[in-house]
Structures are given as structure tokens and as C-alpha cells.
Amino acid sequence: MQSLTNKARQVDRKPMTFLERMYVWNIAVGMWITLKHIFKKKATINYPEQKRTFSPVFRGLQVLNRDAEGRENCTACGLCAVACPAEAITMEAAERQPGEEHLYREEKYAAKYEINMLRCIFCGLCEEACPKDAIYLSETFAPSNYQRKGFIYGKGDLLIPHPQKDPEAYQAALGNRPIKQPKKDNATTN
């Protein structure tokens, strides 16, 4: 029968020598391999004290972004939900009421925004589809949980901390991302 790969080797069936039957040689080879590994650099890290550097293309937990004044960037356009191949994002839009200009940048905002992390495949298409830079994949791992409902993140779980009330947590949530300032329209500056 022909092997499926070219990595297959024929097993040697010759009788063992006296040294091989006593397994002394095999024990010595095993000890030599163990001694070599003792002096090599460790592959593990002490996680809470040391943190691994993330790859520039690492895609972690989603975060809903705010602008520098603390207003939500999301306008509930639904492009992220449409772009999601796993259909993990659901949202409901609402109109901004008078006096809520300090909370939302645009007239529409996401009253309900949920991501089902059991369905999410961390593809990053939601981030690419968003025209307002309202959602991005952070440098945070998705935490484990014992119940299914713990994996459905609502708007309160996803929103980045307020930049003026908690600037340290805001910078930590941004990670290595540059802060993008909103573009001013020519109509408003004239």
C-alpha cells in the first residue's frame, strides 16, 4: 500500500542488541535531551507580572469608541452588523433627544448594541465597515465564562471608558491605537 505522504518511514524490525534491551542507552539519551532543555530559554511567561507583546494584526475583544469629548461615535448605521459574516452583532437605533448633545455625536445613536461572542469569529470586518471609527478590535482577550448569557456583551460592556472622567482607563483601552479626531465639515467652519 502506498503512503499518503512522503514523510512515512519504514519501521526497522531487526532484533535489539544487549545494550538496547537493558534500555540504558535510551535512558541516557533521554537524560541528555532533558539536560539540554534545562539551559534553554523558557517559552512560558509569568502572566500577571509579564505580558506578551501583541502582534500588530492581533484582533481581540470589540470596543465601542468615544471621541475626545466622551461622546459615542456609533450612529447605528448598521454597516457593522451587515458586514459581520457570523451575524453576531445586533443593534437598535434611536433619535437623540434635545439636551443629549454631550452624549452622542450624531442625531442617531445605538440605543441597544449587542455582540454575541459565541458567534464572533474575530474577522475584523465590523471594524473595516464602520465609517465613524466607532468599533474596533482591541488588544484584550475575550474572558471565559460558565454561562452562555455571559458571552453576550451589551453596550455597557463594550463602551470604552470616558476620556475626561477616567483618562488612564481610556488610554489603556485604546492600547496602541492612535486617537483619531473627527473631521470638521467646511459648512460648519464657514
N, C-alpha and C positions, 0 to 999 in steps of 0.2 A: 504494500500500500504506500502511495506517495504521500509525503508530509505536506501540510498546508503552508508551512513557512520554510525558509532556508536556514532557520536557526535550530532546527532539530538535530540532535546528535545521537549517534548510535551508542547504546549503553555497553560498557565494557564488561564482559561476563567471565573474565579469567579468574581463576581461584586466588584468594587473598594470601599474601605472604605471612610469615610468622609475626612480623612487626605490625602488620595491619590487623591481624587477628587479635592482638593484645590491645589495640586501639591507642597505644602510647603515642604513635606518630600523629594521629588525628587530634588527640588531646593537646599535644604540643603546638600544632598548627592553630587550633582554636585559641589557645592562650596567647600565641603571638599576635593574632588578629585583635584580641581584646586589649593587649598592651599597646598596640598601635593606636587604637581608638581613645585610649585614656589621654594621650598627649595632643589630640586634635582639638581644634576649636569646637565648642559646643554649638549645636544647631538650635537649641532651645534658648528662650529668654525668660527672665523673671518678669511676668506680665505686668503686675500692677506698678512695679517700680520702673521697668523699662518698657518702652513702646516701640514697636516696629515702625519704620517709615513706610508710608503708603506709596504705592506706585502712582504716577501722575494720572493714570487712567482708571484708578480704583473707583468702583461705584458702590456706595454704601446706602444707608438709610436716607429716604427722601426728606427734604426740609422745605417748608414754605417760607419764602423770603420776605423781608420787610425792606423798606427804603431807609435812608439815613435818619429820617424823622420818626420812624417807627410805624408808618402806615403799611398796610398789607399791599403787596404787589399784585396779588391774584385778582383778575377781573372776571373770573368764572366764564371764560370764553369756551371752555370745554375741549380745547385742542389737545391737551394732555390726555384726557380720557379717550378721545378718538384715536390718538396715536398709540395708546397702550395696546400691545398685541394680546395681553393676557386679560384685558378688561378688568383690571384691578382697581381703577380709580372711578369713584362716583362723586358727583357734586350737584349742588342745588344753588342757583343764583338768586340774589335778592337785590333790591334797589337801595342805594344809600339814602338815608333819611337826612333832613336838614340838621345840622349840628354834629354830624358824624364825619366831617371832613378830616379830622385828626386821626381817624381810624383806617380809612380806606382812600386810596389814591384816585380811583375812578368812580363813576356813578354806579356801576355794578360791582358786586363782590360775591365771594363764595360764602353763602350762609352755612352750607354743610359741605365739607370736603373730607372724604374718607379714602384710605388706601388699604386694600386687603393684602397684607404682606404674605399670606399663604399663596396668593396667586402671582404676586410680583416676581418678575424674572430679572430685575435689575439691569434692564437693557439700556436705559438712559434715553429712550425715545420721548418720554414725557418732558425731560429737560430740553431736548432739542426742539420740540414742538412749541414750547412756551415763548410767545413773543415779548413777554414782560419780565423775563428772568424771575418768575415767581416761584418756580420749583427747581431744585437741583438735588443731585445725589451727593450726600456729604461723605466725610471720612469716618463714619460711625457704623459699626456693625449692628445688624438687627438683633436685638436681645431675644433670648429664648423665653418661652412661656409654657405653662402647663395647660392652658385652655385656648380654644380656638378664638374666642372673642377678644383675647389679649393681643391677637395679631391684627386686629382691625384698628388702625390708627385714625383718629379723628383730627379735626382741625387744631384742637388744642394741643394734641401730642406732636403735631408736625410743625407748628409755627416756631420760628426762630425767636429767641428772647428779644425783648425790646432794647434797641441800641442805646437809648438815653437812660432808661431805668436800670439796666444791668449790662454795662458795656463789656465787662470781662467775659460774661457768658455769651454775649453776642459775637465777640471776636473768636471765642473758642468754637462756636457753632459754625462760623464761616470757614474755619480751617485755613487753608492756603489760598482760598478764592479771593480774587481782587474785588473790592467793593465797586459796583457799577452805579454811577449816579444817573438818575433819569435825564433823558434828553429834553431840553426846553424847546417848545414849539415857537416858530417865528411869529405866529399870530399873537401869542401871549406876551412876547417881549417887545412888540411894536406899540 
